[in-house]
Amino acid sequence: MPSLLAVGEGGPPFWPRVVAAVTAGLAGTEPGQPMVLVAHSNAGVFVPVIVRGLGRPVACSVFADATVPGPGGCTLVAEEGFLPFLRGLVGMSGRLPRWTGRWDEQDVAPMFPGPLARELSGVPQDPSVTSGSVV
């Protein structure tokens, strides 16, 4: 699974760094072998550009609790009414905390079967970046 932690470094557009990270993550794999692209969270918005940029066959794309890109090429990753809440969470780095840090602990804790799963939920996410991954 390629890491997307660095794609937020630098300014927009971010999609070329997403495609580069996924391409680098596929190094050493058979380029003619059809693959299944699995996106989670907001990484779903990048699926169309990843598919176009890979230059290899993609058998299908799976959106696992992921944002599904709109048909018009522009997809909102947050509704207008939700933006003030998100803006209030932005830290000194200018980034959102990982998703588990955006909600009260009493709301987050029941989502995990135990403390170990809760601890592992932040791996490989860096607290300074938003969540999202592509496999």
C-alpha positions as a Markdown table, in Angstrom:
| # | Residue | x | y | z |
|---|---|---|---|---|
| 1 | Met | 0.0 | 0.0 | 0.0 |
| 2 | Pro | 1.6 | 3.3 | -1.0 |
| 3 | Ser | 1.7 | 6.0 | 1.5 |
| 4 | Leu | -0.1 | 9.3 | 0.7 |
| 5 | Leu | 1.4 | 11.2 | 3.6 |
| 6 | Ala | 3.6 | 13.4 | 1.5 |
| 7 | Val | 1.0 | 14.4 | -1.1 |
| 8 | Gly | -0.1 | 17.4 | 0.9 |
| 9 | Glu | 3.4 | 18.9 | 1.0 |
| 10 | Gly | 3.6 | 21.9 | -1.3 |
| 11 | Gly | 0.7 | 23.6 | -3.0 |
| 12 | Pro | -2.0 | 22.3 | -5.3 |
| 13 | Pro | -2.5 | 20.5 | -7.5 |
| 14 | Phe | -2.1 | 17.4 | -5.3 |
| 15 | Trp | -3.2 | 14.8 | -7.7 |
| 16 | Pro | 0.2 | 14.5 | -9.6 |
| 17 | Arg | 1.8 | 13.5 | -6.3 |
| 18 | Val | -1.0 | 11.0 | -5.6 |
| 19 | Val | -0.4 | 9.3 | -9.0 |
| 20 | Ala | 3.4 | 9.4 | -8.4 |
| 21 | Ala | 3.0 | 7.8 | -5.0 |
| 22 | Val | 0.7 | 5.0 | -6.2 |
| 23 | Thr | 3.0 | 4.4 | -9.3 |
| 24 | Ala | 6.0 | 4.2 | -7.0 |
| 25 | Gly | 4.1 | 1.8 | -4.7 |
| 26 | Leu | 3.6 | -0.6 | -7.6 |
| 27 | Ala | 7.3 | -0.8 | -8.5 |
| 28 | Gly | 8.3 | -4.4 | -8.9 |
| 29 | Thr | 4.8 | -5.6 | -9.8 |
| 30 | Glu | 3.9 | -7.0 | -13.2 |
| 31 | Pro | 2.8 | -4.0 | -15.4 |
| 32 | Gly | 0.5 | -6.0 | -17.6 |
| 33 | Gln | -1.3 | -7.7 | -14.8 |
| 34 | Pro | -4.8 | -6.1 | -14.2 |
| 35 | Met | -5.1 | -4.7 | -10.7 |
| 36 | Val | -7.8 | -3.8 | -8.3 |
| 37 | Leu | -7.6 | -0.3 | -7.0 |
| 38 | Val | -9.0 | 0.1 | -3.5 |
| 39 | Ala | -9.5 | 3.7 | -2.1 |
| 40 | His | -10.5 | 4.7 | 1.4 |
| 41 | Ser | -11.8 | 7.9 | 2.7 |
| 42 | Asn | -11.1 | 11.0 | 0.7 |
| 43 | Ala | -8.5 | 9.1 | -1.4 |
| 44 | Gly | -11.6 | 8.1 | -3.5 |
| 45 | Val | -11.6 | 11.5 | -5.2 |
| 46 | Phe | -8.2 | 10.6 | -6.8 |
| 47 | Val | -9.3 | 7.3 | -8.3 |
| 48 | Pro | -10.1 | 8.7 | -11.8 |
| 49 | Val | -6.7 | 10.4 | -12.1 |
| 50 | Ile | -4.9 | 7.4 | -10.7 |
| 51 | Val | -6.5 | 5.1 | -13.2 |
| 52 | Arg | -5.6 | 7.5 | -16.1 |
| 53 | Gly | -2.1 | 8.0 | -14.8 |
| 54 | Leu | -1.0 | 4.5 | -14.1 |
| 55 | Gly | -0.7 | 3.4 | -17.7 |
| 56 | Arg | -1.6 | -0.2 | -16.7 |
| 57 | Pro | -4.9 | -2.1 | -16.7 |
| 58 | Val | -7.2 | -1.6 | -13.7 |
| 59 | Ala | -9.8 | -4.4 | -13.5 |
| 60 | Cys | -12.0 | -2.4 | -11.1 |
| 61 | Ser | -12.0 | 0.2 | -8.4 |
| 62 | Val | -13.4 | -0.4 | -4.9 |
| 63 | Phe | -14.5 | 2.5 | -2.7 |
| 64 | Ala | -14.2 | 1.4 | 0.9 |
| 65 | Asp | -15.9 | 4.0 | 3.0 |
| 66 | Ala | -14.6 | 6.4 | 0.4 |
| 67 | Thr | -15.7 | 9.5 | -1.3 |
| 68 | Val | -17.0 | 8.6 | -4.8 |
| 69 | Pro | -16.0 | 11.2 | -7.3 |
| 70 | Gly | -18.7 | 13.2 | -9.0 |
| 71 | Pro | -19.3 | 12.8 | -12.8 |
| 72 | Gly | -18.3 | 16.4 | -13.5 |
| 73 | Gly | -14.7 | 16.3 | -12.5 |
| 74 | Cys | -15.0 | 18.4 | -9.4 |
| 75 | Thr | -16.0 | 16.7 | -6.1 |
| 76 | Leu | -16.5 | 18.4 | -2.8 |
| 77 | Val | -14.8 | 16.5 | 0.1 |
| 78 | Ala | -16.9 | 18.3 | 2.7 |
| 79 | Glu | -20.3 | 19.9 | 2.6 |
| 80 | Glu | -20.5 | 23.7 | 2.9 |
| 81 | Gly | -22.1 | 23.6 | 6.3 |
| 82 | Phe | -19.4 | 21.3 | 7.7 |
| 83 | Leu | -16.5 | 23.6 | 6.7 |
| 84 | Pro | -16.7 | 25.9 | 9.8 |
| 85 | Phe | -16.3 | 22.9 | 12.0 |
| 86 | Leu | -13.3 | 21.7 | 10.0 |
| 87 | Arg | -11.7 | 25.1 | 9.9 |
| 88 | Gly | -11.9 | 25.3 | 13.7 |
| 89 | Leu | -9.8 | 22.1 | 13.9 |
| 90 | Val | -7.0 | 23.2 | 11.7 |
| 91 | Gly | -3.7 | 23.4 | 13.7 |
| 92 | Met | -0.7 | 25.6 | 13.5 |
| 93 | Ser | 0.6 | 23.5 | 10.7 |
| 94 | Gly | -2.4 | 24.5 | 8.6 |
| 95 | Arg | -3.6 | 20.9 | 8.6 |
| 96 | Leu | -6.4 | 18.9 | 10.1 |
| 97 | Pro | -5.6 | 16.4 | 12.8 |
| 98 | Arg | -6.0 | 12.7 | 12.0 |
| 99 | Trp | -9.7 | 11.7 | 11.9 |
| 100 | Thr | -9.6 | 10.2 | 15.4 |
| 101 | Gly | -8.6 | 13.6 | 16.7 |
| 102 | Arg | -11.5 | 15.5 | 15.2 |
| 103 | Trp | -14.1 | 14.0 | 17.5 |
| 104 | Asp | -14.6 | 13.6 | 21.2 |
| 105 | Glu | -13.0 | 10.5 | 22.6 |
| 106 | Gln | -16.3 | 9.2 | 24.0 |
| 107 | Asp | -17.6 | 9.2 | 20.4 |
| 108 | Val | -14.4 | 7.7 | 18.9 |
| 109 | Ala | -13.6 | 5.0 | 21.4 |
| 110 | Pro | -16.7 | 2.8 | 20.7 |
| 111 | Met | -15.7 | 2.5 | 17.1 |
| 112 | Phe | -12.8 | 0.2 | 18.1 |
| 113 | Pro | -12.9 | -3.2 | 19.7 |
| 114 | Gly | -10.2 | -2.4 | 22.2 |
| 115 | Pro | -7.2 | -0.2 | 23.1 |
| 116 | Leu | -4.8 | -1.9 | 20.7 |
| 117 | Ala | -7.1 | -1.4 | 17.7 |
| 118 | Arg | -7.6 | 2.2 | 18.8 |
| 119 | Glu | -3.8 | 2.8 | 19.0 |
| 120 | Leu | -3.2 | 1.1 | 15.6 |
| 121 | Ser | -5.9 | 3.3 | 13.9 |
| 122 | Gly | -3.3 | 6.0 | 13.6 |
| 123 | Val | -0.8 | 3.9 | 11.7 |
| 124 | Pro | 0.5 | 4.9 | 9.2 |
| 125 | Gln | -1.4 | 8.2 | 9.5 |
| 126 | Asp | 0.7 | 11.1 | 10.6 |
| 127 | Pro | -1.3 | 13.4 | 13.0 |
| 128 | Ser | -0.6 | 16.4 | 10.8 |
| 129 | Val | -2.3 | 15.1 | 7.7 |
| 130 | Thr | -5.8 | 14.1 | 6.7 |
| 131 | Ser | -6.7 | 10.5 | 6.3 |
| 132 | Gly | -7.0 | 8.6 | 3.1 |
| 133 | Ser | -5.3 | 5.7 | 1.4 |
| 134 | Val | -5.1 | 3.9 | -1.8 |
| 135 | Val | -4.2 | 0.3 | -2.3 |
